[in-house]
Amino acid sequence: MPGNRKSRRLKDYDYTKPGAYFITICTKDRGCLFGHIHDGEMILNDVGNAVEWTWTDLPRHNKNIALDKFVIMPNHFHGIIHIVGAGSKPALINGSKPALINGSKPALINASKPILISHGLSEIVRQFKTFSAQRVNQIKHSPGISLWQRDFYEHIIRHEVDLKRIREYIITNPVSWGLDDYYRVF
């Protein structure tokens, strides 16, 4: 049942705090939509290029992130996100004070400055999935079709050795496609 899905996130971990996170997102039904592997190299099609553009555009919408290594595979995506900002709380600008709008959501009241709010990992991934699906559906003339599985895998990168290992995994993923857990032959 949809309401009974168990979260894979650590129960008491704050996913808005600065740190490095490795994510994997699979396409709906693991369909190979983004291109193909040729001689150990991922060859993106138009849909894969749209996903890549959306990924690289994320820092424009989230000033509190930096992107690291990533790879788009035929039916899934791996990437590293560094949250570098203030978390999910509003970042104060020139002495602006947090205020409540409609009594519920914190925001900054300062007519001459934009409102800056940083997001946590789940919101950043939601944005990526939503924006890329919209772009892909425009390309395919298929509005409202699901592109991604509902959930995503995440791993908190806790030290430099872990970061180096995950970067290597991402870089070599196309070469080892035939051995990949997400490999599909059609």
CNS distance restraints for C-alpha pairs under 8 A (distance, minus, plus):
assign (resid   1 and name CA) (resid   5 and name CA) 6.90 0.50 0.50
assign (resid   8 and name CA) (resid 153 and name CA) 7.52 0.50 0.50
assign (resid   9 and name CA) (resid  13 and name CA) 7.79 0.50 0.50
assign (resid   9 and name CA) (resid 154 and name CA) 7.58 0.50 0.50
assign (resid  15 and name CA) (resid 120 and name CA) 5.46 0.50 0.50
assign (resid  15 and name CA) (resid 121 and name CA) 5.65 0.50 0.50
assign (resid  15 and name CA) (resid 122 and name CA) 7.64 0.50 0.50
assign (resid  16 and name CA) (resid  83 and name CA) 7.32 0.50 0.50
assign (resid  16 and name CA) (resid  86 and name CA) 7.95 0.50 0.50
assign (resid  16 and name CA) (resid  87 and name CA) 4.41 0.50 0.50
assign (resid  16 and name CA) (resid  88 and name CA) 5.67 0.50 0.50
assign (resid  16 and name CA) (resid 119 and name CA) 6.42 0.50 0.50
assign (resid  16 and name CA) (resid 120 and name CA) 3.89 0.50 0.50
assign (resid  16 and name CA) (resid 121 and name CA) 6.30 0.50 0.50
assign (resid  17 and name CA) (resid  83 and name CA) 6.84 0.50 0.50
assign (resid  17 and name CA) (resid  84 and name CA) 7.93 0.50 0.50
assign (resid  17 and name CA) (resid  85 and name CA) 7.77 0.50 0.50
assign (resid  17 and name CA) (resid  86 and name CA) 7.17 0.50 0.50
assign (resid  17 and name CA) (resid  87 and name CA) 5.10 0.50 0.50
assign (resid  17 and name CA) (resid 120 and name CA) 7.39 0.50 0.50
assign (resid  18 and name CA) (resid  82 and name CA) 7.02 0.50 0.50
assign (resid  18 and name CA) (resid  83 and name CA) 4.57 0.50 0.50
assign (resid  18 and name CA) (resid  84 and name CA) 4.87 0.50 0.50
assign (resid  18 and name CA) (resid  85 and name CA) 6.28 0.50 0.50
assign (resid  18 and name CA) (resid  86 and name CA) 7.42 0.50 0.50
assign (resid  18 and name CA) (resid  87 and name CA) 6.83 0.50 0.50
assign (resid  19 and name CA) (resid  82 and name CA) 5.52 0.50 0.50
assign (resid  19 and name CA) (resid  83 and name CA) 5.30 0.50 0.50
assign (resid  19 and name CA) (resid  84 and name CA) 6.73 0.50 0.50
assign (resid  19 and name CA) (resid 156 and name CA) 7.70 0.50 0.50
assign (resid  19 and name CA) (resid 157 and name CA) 7.34 0.50 0.50
assign (resid  19 and name CA) (resid 158 and name CA) 7.86 0.50 0.50
assign (resid  20 and name CA) (resid  80 and name CA) 6.74 0.50 0.50
assign (resid  20 and name CA) (resid  81 and name CA) 5.72 0.50 0.50
assign (resid  20 and name CA) (resid  82 and name CA) 4.29 0.50 0.50
assign (resid  20 and name CA) (resid  83 and name CA) 6.38 0.50 0.50
assign (resid  20 and name CA) (resid 156 and name CA) 6.33 0.50 0.50
assign (resid  20 and name CA) (resid 157 and name CA) 5.25 0.50 0.50
assign (resid  20 and name CA) (resid 158 and name CA) 7.42 0.50 0.50
assign (resid  21 and name CA) (resid  80 and name CA) 5.50 0.50 0.50
assign (resid  21 and name CA) (resid  81 and name CA) 5.25 0.50 0.50
assign (resid  21 and name CA) (resid  82 and name CA) 6.28 0.50 0.50
assign (resid  21 and name CA) (resid 121 and name CA) 7.98 0.50 0.50
assign (resid  21 and name CA) (resid 154 and name CA) 6.63 0.50 0.50
assign (resid  21 and name CA) (resid 155 and name CA) 5.71 0.50 0.50
assign (resid  21 and name CA) (resid 156 and name CA) 4.76 0.50 0.50
assign (resid  21 and name CA) (resid 157 and name CA) 5.47 0.50 0.50
assign (resid  22 and name CA) (resid  78 and name CA) 7.27 0.50 0.50
assign (resid  22 and name CA) (resid  79 and name CA) 5.77 0.50 0.50
assign (resid  22 and name CA) (resid  80 and name CA) 4.47 0.50 0.50
assign (resid  22 and name CA) (resid  81 and name CA) 6.54 0.50 0.50
assign (resid  22 and name CA) (resid 154 and name CA) 5.51 0.50 0.50
assign (resid  22 and name CA) (resid 155 and name CA) 5.04 0.50 0.50
assign (resid  22 and name CA) (resid 156 and name CA) 6.45 0.50 0.50
assign (resid  22 and name CA) (resid 157 and name CA) 6.76 0.50 0.50
assign (resid  22 and name CA) (resid 166 and name CA) 7.59 0.50 0.50
assign (resid  23 and name CA) (resid  77 and name CA) 7.91 0.50 0.50
assign (resid  23 and name CA) (resid  78 and name CA) 5.66 0.50 0.50
assign (resid  23 and name CA) (resid  79 and name CA) 5.42 0.50 0.50
assign (resid  23 and name CA) (resid  80 and name CA) 6.28 0.50 0.50
assign (resid  23 and name CA) (resid  81 and name CA) 7.82 0.50 0.50
assign (resid  23 and name CA) (resid 152 and name CA) 6.91 0.50 0.50
assign (resid  23 and name CA) (resid 153 and name CA) 5.50 0.50 0.50
assign (resid  23 and name CA) (resid 154 and name CA) 4.44 0.50 0.50
assign (resid  23 and name CA) (resid 155 and name CA) 6.49 0.50 0.50
assign (resid  24 and name CA) (resid  76 and name CA) 6.99 0.50 0.50
assign (resid  24 and name CA) (resid  77 and name CA) 5.48 0.50 0.50
assign (resid  24 and name CA) (resid  78 and name CA) 4.55 0.50 0.50
assign (resid  24 and name CA) (resid  79 and name CA) 6.72 0.50 0.50
assign (resid  24 and name CA) (resid 152 and name CA) 5.88 0.50 0.50
assign (resid  24 and name CA) (resid 153 and name CA) 5.03 0.50 0.50
assign (resid  24 and name CA) (resid 154 and name CA) 6.50 0.50 0.50
assign (resid  25 and name CA) (resid  76 and name CA) 5.55 0.50 0.50
assign (resid  25 and name CA) (resid  77 and name CA) 5.21 0.50 0.50
assign (resid  25 and name CA) (resid  78 and name CA) 6.75 0.50 0.50
assign (resid  25 and name CA) (resid 148 and name CA) 7.07 0.50 0.50
assign (resid  25 and name CA) (resid 149 and name CA) 7.19 0.50 0.50
assign (resid  25 and name CA) (resid 151 and name CA) 7.44 0.50 0.50
assign (resid  25 and name CA) (resid 152 and name CA) 4.90 0.50 0.50
assign (resid  25 and name CA) (resid 153 and name CA) 6.49 0.50 0.50
assign (resid  26 and name CA) (resid  30 and name CA) 6.03 0.50 0.50
assign (resid  26 and name CA) (resid  75 and name CA) 6.05 0.50 0.50
assign (resid  26 and name CA) (resid  76 and name CA) 4.17 0.50 0.50
assign (resid  26 and name CA) (resid  77 and name CA) 6.42 0.50 0.50
assign (resid  26 and name CA) (resid 148 and name CA) 5.93 0.50 0.50
assign (resid  26 and name CA) (resid 149 and name CA) 5.78 0.50 0.50
assign (resid  26 and name CA) (resid 152 and name CA) 7.28 0.50 0.50
assign (resid  27 and name CA) (resid  31 and name CA) 5.96 0.50 0.50
assign (resid  27 and name CA) (resid  32 and name CA) 7.65 0.50 0.50
assign (resid  27 and name CA) (resid  33 and name CA) 7.79 0.50 0.50
assign (resid  27 and name CA) (resid  75 and name CA) 5.39 0.50 0.50
assign (resid  27 and name CA) (resid  76 and name CA) 5.68 0.50 0.50
assign (resid  27 and name CA) (resid 147 and name CA) 5.70 0.50 0.50
assign (resid  27 and name CA) (resid 148 and name CA) 4.17 0.50 0.50
assign (resid  27 and name CA) (resid 149 and name CA) 5.51 0.50 0.50
assign (resid  28 and name CA) (resid 146 and name CA) 6.69 0.50 0.50
assign (resid  28 and name CA) (resid 147 and name CA) 5.58 0.50 0.50
assign (resid  28 and name CA) (resid 148 and name CA) 4.59 0.50 0.50
assign (resid  28 and name CA) (resid 149 and name CA) 4.50 0.50 0.50
assign (resid  28 and name CA) (resid 150 and name CA) 7.97 0.50 0.50
assign (resid  29 and name CA) (resid 149 and name CA) 7.21 0.50 0.50
assign (resid  30 and name CA) (resid  75 and name CA) 5.37 0.50 0.50
assign (resid  30 and name CA) (resid  76 and name CA) 7.31 0.50 0.50
assign (resid  30 and name CA) (resid 182 and name CA) 7.39 0.50 0.50
assign (resid  30 and name CA) (resid 184 and name CA) 7.92 0.50 0.50
assign (resid  31 and name CA) (resid  74 and name CA) 7.83 0.50 0.50
assign (resid  31 and name CA) (resid  75 and name CA) 5.54 0.50 0.50
assign (resid  32 and name CA) (resid  36 and name CA) 7.81 0.50 0.50
assign (resid  32 and name CA) (resid  74 and name CA) 4.63 0.50 0.50
assign (resid  32 and name CA) (resid  75 and name CA) 4.34 0.50 0.50
assign (resid  32 and name CA) (resid 184 and name CA) 7.65 0.50 0.50
assign (resid  33 and name CA) (resid  47 and name CA) 6.89 0.50 0.50
assign (resid  33 and name CA) (resid  48 and name CA) 7.27 0.50 0.50
assign (resid  33 and name CA) (resid  74 and name CA) 5.83 0.50 0.50
assign (resid  33 and name CA) (resid  75 and name CA) 5.99 0.50 0.50
assign (resid  34 and name CA) (resid  44 and name CA) 5.77 0.50 0.50
assign (resid  34 and name CA) (resid  45 and name CA) 5.76 0.50 0.50
assign (resid  34 and name CA) (resid  46 and name CA) 7.54 0.50 0.50
assign (resid  34 and name CA) (resid  47 and name CA) 5.41 0.50 0.50
assign (resid  34 and name CA) (resid  48 and name CA) 4.00 0.50 0.50
assign (resid  34 and name CA) (resid  49 and name CA) 7.71 0.50 0.50
assign (resid  34 and name CA) (resid  72 and name CA) 7.28 0.50 0.50
assign (resid  34 and name CA) (resid  73 and name CA) 6.75 0.50 0.50
assign (resid  34 and name CA) (resid  74 and name CA) 4.82 0.50 0.50
assign (resid  34 and name CA) (resid  75 and name CA) 6.53 0.50 0.50
assign (resid  35 and name CA) (resid  42 and name CA) 7.07 0.50 0.50
assign (resid  35 and name CA) (resid  43 and name CA) 5.55 0.50 0.50
assign (resid  35 and name CA) (resid  44 and name CA) 4.46 0.50 0.50
assign (resid  35 and name CA) (resid  45 and name CA) 4.78 0.50 0.50
assign (resid  35 and name CA) (resid  47 and name CA) 7.72 0.50 0.50
assign (resid  35 and name CA) (resid  48 and name CA) 6.23 0.50 0.50
assign (resid  35 and name CA) (resid  73 and name CA) 7.43 0.50 0.50
assign (resid  35 and name CA) (resid  74 and name CA) 5.20 0.50 0.50
assign (resid  36 and name CA) (resid  42 and name CA) 5.84 0.50 0.50
assign (resid  36 and name CA) (resid  43 and name CA) 5.40 0.50 0.50
assign (resid  36 and name CA) (resid  44 and name CA) 6.76 0.50 0.50
assign (resid  36 and name CA) (resid  73 and name CA) 7.52 0.50 0.50
assign (resid  36 and name CA) (resid  74 and name CA) 5.50 0.50 0.50
assign (resid  37 and name CA) (resid  41 and name CA) 5.37 0.50 0.50
assign (resid  37 and name CA) (resid  42 and name CA) 4.54 0.50 0.50
assign (resid  37 and name CA) (resid  43 and name CA) 5.96 0.50 0.50
assign (resid  37 and name CA) (resid  73 and name CA) 7.87 0.50 0.50
assign (resid  37 and name CA) (resid  74 and name CA) 7.38 0.50 0.50
assign (resid  37 and name CA) (resid 174 and name CA) 6.56 0.50 0.50
assign (resid  37 and name CA) (resid 177 and name CA) 7.50 0.50 0.50
assign (resid  38 and name CA) (resid  42 and name CA) 6.46 0.50 0.50
assign (resid  38 and name CA) (resid  43 and name CA) 6.85 0.50 0.50
assign (resid  39 and name CA) (resid 175 and name CA) 7.53 0.50 0.50
assign (resid  40 and name CA) (resid 174 and name CA) 5.22 0.50 0.50
assign (resid  40 and name CA) (resid 175 and name CA) 3.98 0.50 0.50
assign (resid  40 and name CA) (resid 176 and name CA) 7.26 0.50 0.50
assign (resid  40 and name CA) (resid 177 and name CA) 7.55 0.50 0.50
assign (resid  41 and name CA) (resid 174 and name CA) 5.53 0.50 0.50
assign (resid  41 and name CA) (resid 175 and name CA) 6.55 0.50 0.50
assign (resid  42 and name CA) (resid  72 and name CA) 7.46 0.50 0.50
assign (resid  42 and name CA) (resid  73 and name CA) 6.53 0.50 0.50
assign (resid  42 and name CA) (resid  74 and name CA) 7.73 0.50 0.50
assign (resid  42 and name CA) (resid 174 and name CA) 5.91 0.50 0.50
assign (resid  44 and name CA) (resid  48 and name CA) 4.88 0.50 0.50
assign (resid  44 and name CA) (resid  49 and name CA) 5.94 0.50 0.50
assign (resid  44 and name CA) (resid  72 and name CA) 7.90 0.50 0.50
assign (resid  45 and name CA) (resid  49 and name CA) 6.14 0.50 0.50
assign (resid  46 and name CA) (resid  50 and name CA) 6.23 0.50 0.50
assign (resid  46 and name CA) (resid 139 and name CA) 7.75 0.50 0.50
assign (resid  47 and name CA) (resid  51 and name CA) 6.42 0.50 0.50
assign (resid  47 and name CA) (resid 136 and name CA) 5.65 0.50 0.50
assign (resid  47 and name CA) (resid 139 and name CA) 7.14 0.50 0.50
assign (resid  48 and name CA) (resid  52 and name CA) 6.21 0.50 0.50
assign (resid  48 and name CA) (resid  72 and name CA) 7.01 0.50 0.50
assign (resid  49 and name CA) (resid  53 and name CA) 6.10 0.50 0.50
assign (resid  50 and name CA) (resid  54 and name CA) 6.19 0.50 0.50
assign (resid  50 and name CA) (resid 132 and name CA) 6.66 0.50 0.50
assign (resid  50 and name CA) (resid 135 and name CA) 6.36 0.50 0.50
assign (resid  50 and name CA) (resid 136 and name CA) 6.43 0.50 0.50
assign (resid  51 and name CA) (resid  55 and name CA) 6.24 0.50 0.50
assign (resid  51 and name CA) (resid  72 and name CA) 7.95 0.50 0.50
assign (resid  51 and name CA) (resid 132 and name CA) 5.29 0.50 0.50
assign (resid  51 and name CA) (resid 135 and name CA) 7.82 0.50 0.50
assign (resid  51 and name CA) (resid 136 and name CA) 7.53 0.50 0.50
assign (resid  52 and name CA) (resid  56 and name CA) 6.25 0.50 0.50
assign (resid  52 and name CA) (resid  72 and name CA) 7.29 0.50 0.50
assign (resid  53 and name CA) (resid  57 and name CA) 6.09 0.50 0.50
assign (resid  54 and name CA) (resid  58 and name CA) 6.47 0.50 0.50
assign (resid  54 and name CA) (resid 128 and name CA) 6.60 0.50 0.50
assign (resid  54 and name CA) (resid 131 and name CA) 6.65 0.50 0.50
assign (resid  54 and name CA) (resid 132 and name CA) 5.65 0.50 0.50
assign (resid  55 and name CA) (resid 128 and name CA) 6.40 0.50 0.50
assign (resid  55 and name CA) (resid 132 and name CA) 7.95 0.50 0.50
assign (resid  56 and name CA) (resid  67 and name CA) 7.57 0.50 0.50
assign (resid  57 and name CA) (resid  61 and name CA) 7.31 0.50 0.50
assign (resid  58 and name CA) (resid  62 and name CA) 6.14 0.50 0.50
assign (resid  58 and name CA) (resid 124 and name CA) 7.89 0.50 0.50
assign (resid  58 and name CA) (resid 128 and name CA) 7.09 0.50 0.50
assign (resid  59 and name CA) (resid  63 and name CA) 5.60 0.50 0.50
assign (resid  59 and name CA) (resid  64 and name CA) 7.48 0.50 0.50
assign (resid  59 and name CA) (resid  65 and name CA) 5.87 0.50 0.50
assign (resid  59 and name CA) (resid  66 and name CA) 6.50 0.50 0.50
assign (resid  59 and name CA) (resid  67 and name CA) 7.54 0.50 0.50
assign (resid  62 and name CA) (resid 118 and name CA) 6.47 0.50 0.50
assign (resid  62 and name CA) (resid 119 and name CA) 7.11 0.50 0.50
assign (resid  62 and name CA) (resid 124 and name CA) 7.66 0.50 0.50
assign (resid  63 and name CA) (resid  85 and name CA) 7.43 0.50 0.50
assign (resid  63 and name CA) (resid 118 and name CA) 6.99 0.50 0.50
assign (resid  64 and name CA) (resid  83 and name CA) 5.74 0.50 0.50
assign (resid  64 and name CA) (resid  84 and name CA) 5.18 0.50 0.50
assign (resid  64 and name CA) (resid  85 and name CA) 4.16 0.50 0.50
assign (resid  64 and name CA) (resid  86 and name CA) 6.99 0.50 0.50
assign (resid  64 and name CA) (resid  87 and name CA) 7.54 0.50 0.50
assign (resid  64 and name CA) (resid 118 and name CA) 5.86 0.50 0.50
assign (resid  64 and name CA) (resid 119 and name CA) 7.51 0.50 0.50
assign (resid  65 and name CA) (resid  81 and name CA) 6.66 0.50 0.50
assign (resid  65 and name CA) (resid  82 and name CA) 5.45 0.50 0.50
assign (resid  65 and name CA) (resid  83 and name CA) 4.54 0.50 0.50
assign (resid  65 and name CA) (resid  84 and name CA) 5.48 0.50 0.50
assign (resid  65 and name CA) (resid  85 and name CA) 6.86 0.50 0.50
assign (resid  66 and name CA) (resid  81 and name CA) 6.10 0.50 0.50
assign (resid  66 and name CA) (resid  82 and name CA) 5.07 0.50 0.50
assign (resid  66 and name CA) (resid  83 and name CA) 6.58 0.50 0.50
assign (resid  66 and name CA) (resid  84 and name CA) 7.00 0.50 0.50
assign (resid  67 and name CA) (resid  79 and name CA) 7.86 0.50 0.50
assign (resid  67 and name CA) (resid  80 and name CA) 6.19 0.50 0.50
assign (resid  67 and name CA) (resid  81 and name CA) 4.92 0.50 0.50
assign (resid  67 and name CA) (resid  82 and name CA) 6.16 0.50 0.50
assign (resid  68 and name CA) (resid  79 and name CA) 6.98 0.50 0.50
assign (resid  68 and name CA) (resid  80 and name CA) 5.12 0.50 0.50
assign (resid  68 and name CA) (resid  81 and name CA) 6.11 0.50 0.50
assign (resid  68 and name CA) (resid  82 and name CA) 7.29 0.50 0.50
assign (resid  69 and name CA) (resid  79 and name CA) 5.89 0.50 0.50
assign (resid  69 and name CA) (resid  80 and name CA) 5.86 0.50 0.50
assign (resid  69 and name CA) (resid 167 and name CA) 6.09 0.50 0.50
assign (resid  69 and name CA) (resid 170 and name CA) 6.84 0.50 0.50
assign (resid  69 and name CA) (resid 171 and name CA) 7.53 0.50 0.50
assign (resid  70 and name CA) (resid  77 and name CA) 7.49 0.50 0.50
assign (resid  70 and name CA) (resid  78 and name CA) 5.42 0.50 0.50
assign (resid  70 and name CA) (resid  79 and name CA) 3.99 0.50 0.50
assign (resid  70 and name CA) (resid  80 and name CA) 6.36 0.50 0.50
assign (resid  70 and name CA) (resid 170 and name CA) 6.18 0.50 0.50
assign (resid  70 and name CA) (resid 171 and name CA) 7.67 0.50 0.50
assign (resid  71 and name CA) (resid  77 and name CA) 5.96 0.50 0.50
assign (resid  71 and name CA) (resid  78 and name CA) 5.38 0.50 0.50
assign (resid  71 and name CA) (resid  79 and name CA) 6.45 0.50 0.50
assign (resid  71 and name CA) (resid 170 and name CA) 6.05 0.50 0.50
assign (resid  71 and name CA) (resid 171 and name CA) 7.16 0.50 0.50
assign (resid  71 and name CA) (resid 173 and name CA) 7.61 0.50 0.50
assign (resid  72 and name CA) (resid  76 and name CA) 6.35 0.50 0.50
assign (resid  72 and name CA) (resid  77 and name CA) 4.67 0.50 0.50
assign (resid  72 and name CA) (resid  78 and name CA) 6.59 0.50 0.50
assign (resid  73 and name CA) (resid  77 and name CA) 5.82 0.50 0.50
assign (resid  73 and name CA) (resid 174 and name CA) 6.97 0.50 0.50
assign (resid  75 and name CA) (resid 182 and name CA) 7.21 0.50 0.50
assign (resid  75 and name CA) (resid 183 and name CA) 7.99 0.50 0.50
assign (resid  76 and name CA) (resid 182 and name CA) 7.39 0.50 0.50
assign (resid  78 and name CA) (resid 170 and name CA) 6.61 0.50 0.50
assign (resid  79 and name CA) (resid 170 and name CA) 7.47 0.50 0.50
assign (resid  83 and name CA) (resid  87 and name CA) 7.66 0.50 0.50
assign (resid  83 and name CA) (resid 120 and name CA) 7.74 0.50 0.50
assign (resid  83 and name CA) (resid 121 and name CA) 7.87 0.50 0.50
assign (resid  85 and name CA) (resid 118 and name CA) 6.98 0.50 0.50
assign (resid  86 and name CA) (resid  90 and name CA) 7.63 0.50 0.50
assign (resid  86 and name CA) (resid  91 and name CA) 6.44 0.50 0.50
assign (resid  86 and name CA) (resid 118 and name CA) 6.56 0.50 0.50
assign (resid  87 and name CA) (resid 118 and name CA) 5.54 0.50 0.50
assign (resid  87 and name CA) (resid 119 and name CA) 6.11 0.50 0.50
assign (resid  87 and name CA) (resid 120 and name CA) 6.27 0.50 0.50
assign (resid  88 and name CA) (resid 117 and name CA) 6.56 0.50 0.50
assign (resid  88 and name CA) (resid 118 and name CA) 4.85 0.50 0.50
assign (resid  88 and name CA) (resid 119 and name CA) 4.76 0.50 0.50
assign (resid  88 and name CA) (resid 120 and name CA) 5.92 0.50 0.50
assign (resid  89 and name CA) (resid 106 and name CA) 7.83 0.50 0.50
assign (resid  89 and name CA) (resid 117 and name CA) 6.43 0.50 0.50
assign (resid  89 and name CA) (resid 118 and name CA) 6.48 0.50 0.50
assign (resid  90 and name CA) (resid  98 and name CA) 7.08 0.50 0.50
assign (resid  90 and name CA) (resid 106 and name CA) 7.02 0.50 0.50
assign (resid  90 and name CA) (resid 107 and name CA) 6.35 0.50 0.50
assign (resid  90 and name CA) (resid 108 and name CA) 6.99 0.50 0.50
assign (resid  90 and name CA) (resid 115 and name CA) 7.96 0.50 0.50
assign (resid  90 and name CA) (resid 116 and name CA) 6.08 0.50 0.50
assign (resid  90 and name CA) (resid 117 and name CA) 4.61 0.50 0.50
assign (resid  90 and name CA) (resid 118 and name CA) 6.55 0.50 0.50
assign (resid  91 and name CA) (resid 116 and name CA) 5.95 0.50 0.50
assign (resid  91 and name CA) (resid 117 and name CA) 6.22 0.50 0.50
assign (resid  91 and name CA) (resid 118 and name CA) 7.36 0.50 0.50
assign (resid  92 and name CA) (resid  96 and name CA) 5.57 0.50 0.50
assign (resid  92 and name CA) (resid  97 and name CA) 6.70 0.50 0.50
assign (resid  92 and name CA) (resid  98 and name CA) 7.46 0.50 0.50
assign (resid  92 and name CA) (resid 108 and name CA) 7.26 0.50 0.50
assign (resid  92 and name CA) (resid 116 and name CA) 7.89 0.50 0.50
assign (resid  93 and name CA) (resid 113 and name CA) 7.52 0.50 0.50
assign (resid  96 and name CA) (resid 108 and name CA) 6.32 0.50 0.50
assign (resid  96 and name CA) (resid 109 and name CA) 6.53 0.50 0.50
assign (resid  96 and name CA) (resid 110 and name CA) 6.25 0.50 0.50
assign (resid  97 and name CA) (resid 108 and name CA) 6.05 0.50 0.50
assign (resid  97 and name CA) (resid 109 and name CA) 6.71 0.50 0.50
assign (resid  98 and name CA) (resid 106 and name CA) 6.07 0.50 0.50
assign (resid  98 and name CA) (resid 107 and name CA) 5.56 0.50 0.50
assign (resid  98 and name CA) (resid 108 and name CA) 4.89 0.50 0.50
assign (resid  98 and name CA) (resid 109 and name CA) 6.90 0.50 0.50
assign (resid  99 and name CA) (resid 106 and name CA) 5.54 0.50 0.50
assign (resid  99 and name CA) (resid 107 and name CA) 5.48 0.50 0.50
assign (resid  99 and name CA) (resid 108 and name CA) 5.92 0.50 0.50
assign (resid  99 and name CA) (resid 109 and name CA) 6.53 0.50 0.50
assign (resid 100 and name CA) (resid 104 and name CA) 5.75 0.50 0.50
assign (resid 100 and name CA) (resid 105 and name CA) 5.52 0.50 0.50
assign (resid 100 and name CA) (resid 106 and name CA) 4.81 0.50 0.50
assign (resid 100 and name CA) (resid 107 and name CA) 6.20 0.50 0.50
assign (resid 101 and name CA) (resid 105 and name CA) 5.73 0.50 0.50
assign (resid 101 and name CA) (resid 106 and name CA) 6.57 0.50 0.50
assign (resid 101 and name CA) (resid 107 and name CA) 6.73 0.50 0.50
assign (resid 107 and name CA) (resid 115 and name CA) 6.70 0.50 0.50
assign (resid 107 and name CA) (resid 116 and name CA) 7.99 0.50 0.50
assign (resid 107 and name CA) (resid 117 and name CA) 7.59 0.50 0.50
assign (resid 108 and name CA) (resid 115 and name CA) 5.62 0.50 0.50
assign (resid 108 and name CA) (resid 116 and name CA) 7.56 0.50 0.50
assign (resid 109 and name CA) (resid 115 and name CA) 7.61 0.50 0.50
assign (resid 110 and name CA) (resid 114 and name CA) 7.50 0.50 0.50
assign (resid 110 and name CA) (resid 115 and name CA) 7.89 0.50 0.50
assign (resid 119 and name CA) (resid 123 and name CA) 5.98 0.50 0.50
assign (resid 119 and name CA) (resid 124 and name CA) 6.45 0.50 0.50
assign (resid 120 and name CA) (resid 124 and name CA) 6.32 0.50 0.50
assign (resid 121 and name CA) (resid 125 and name CA) 6.15 0.50 0.50
assign (resid 122 and name CA) (resid 126 and name CA) 6.02 0.50 0.50
assign (resid 123 and name CA) (resid 127 and name CA) 6.14 0.50 0.50
assign (resid 124 and name CA) (resid 128 and name CA) 6.33 0.50 0.50
assign (resid 125 and name CA) (resid 129 and name CA) 6.12 0.50 0.50
assign (resid 126 and name CA) (resid 130 and name CA) 5.98 0.50 0.50
assign (resid 127 and name CA) (resid 131 and name CA) 5.85 0.50 0.50
assign (resid 128 and name CA) (resid 132 and name CA) 5.87 0.50 0.50
assign (resid 129 and name CA) (resid 133 and name CA) 5.97 0.50 0.50
assign (resid 129 and name CA) (resid 147 and name CA) 7.85 0.50 0.50
assign (resid 129 and name CA) (resid 148 and name CA) 6.76 0.50 0.50
assign (resid 130 and name CA) (resid 134 and name CA) 6.20 0.50 0.50
assign (resid 131 and name CA) (resid 135 and name CA) 6.25 0.50 0.50
assign (resid 132 and name CA) (resid 136 and name CA) 6.05 0.50 0.50
assign (resid 133 and name CA) (resid 137 and name CA) 5.93 0.50 0.50
assign (resid 133 and name CA) (resid 145 and name CA) 7.84 0.50 0.50
assign (resid 133 and name CA) (resid 146 and name CA) 6.94 0.50 0.50
assign (resid 133 and name CA) (resid 147 and name CA) 5.50 0.50 0.50
assign (resid 133 and name CA) (resid 148 and name CA) 7.62 0.50 0.50
assign (resid 134 and name CA) (resid 138 and name CA) 6.25 0.50 0.50
assign (resid 134 and name CA) (resid 143 and name CA) 7.44 0.50 0.50
assign (resid 134 and name CA) (resid 144 and name CA) 7.78 0.50 0.50
assign (resid 135 and name CA) (resid 139 and name CA) 6.44 0.50 0.50
assign (resid 136 and name CA) (resid 140 and name CA) 6.13 0.50 0.50
assign (resid 136 and name CA) (resid 147 and name CA) 7.91 0.50 0.50
assign (resid 137 and name CA) (resid 141 and name CA) 5.56 0.50 0.50
assign (resid 137 and name CA) (resid 142 and name CA) 4.80 0.50 0.50
assign (resid 137 and name CA) (resid 143 and name CA) 5.15 0.50 0.50
assign (resid 137 and name CA) (resid 144 and name CA) 7.04 0.50 0.50
assign (resid 137 and name CA) (resid 145 and name CA) 6.78 0.50 0.50
assign (resid 138 and name CA) (resid 142 and name CA) 6.62 0.50 0.50
assign (resid 138 and name CA) (resid 143 and name CA) 6.73 0.50 0.50
assign (resid 157 and name CA) (resid 162 and name CA) 6.05 0.50 0.50
assign (resid 157 and name CA) (resid 163 and name CA) 6.06 0.50 0.50
assign (resid 158 and name CA) (resid 162 and name CA) 6.74 0.50 0.50
assign (resid 158 and name CA) (resid 163 and name CA) 7.78 0.50 0.50
assign (resid 159 and name CA) (resid 163 and name CA) 6.39 0.50 0.50
assign (resid 160 and name CA) (resid 164 and name CA) 6.11 0.50 0.50
assign (resid 161 and name CA) (resid 165 and name CA) 6.22 0.50 0.50
assign (resid 162 and name CA) (resid 166 and name CA) 6.20 0.50 0.50
assign (resid 163 and name CA) (resid 167 and name CA) 6.10 0.50 0.50
assign (resid 164 and name CA) (resid 168 and name CA) 6.25 0.50 0.50
assign (resid 165 and name CA) (resid 169 and name CA) 6.25 0.50 0.50
assign (resid 166 and name CA) (resid 170 and name CA) 6.19 0.50 0.50
assign (resid 167 and name CA) (resid 171 and name CA) 6.19 0.50 0.50
assign (resid 168 and name CA) (resid 172 and name CA) 6.09 0.50 0.50
assign (resid 169 and name CA) (resid 173 and name CA) 5.83 0.50 0.50
assign (resid 172 and name CA) (resid 176 and name CA) 6.56 0.50 0.50
assign (resid 173 and name CA) (resid 177 and name CA) 6.13 0.50 0.50
assign (resid 173 and name CA) (resid 180 and name CA) 7.72 0.50 0.50
assign (resid 176 and name CA) (resid 180 and name CA) 6.28 0.50 0.50
assign (resid 177 and name CA) (resid 183 and name CA) 6.24 0.50 0.50
assign (resid 178 and name CA) (resid 183 and name CA) 6.09 0.50 0.50
assign (resid 179 and name CA) (resid 183 and name CA) 6.98 0.50 0.50
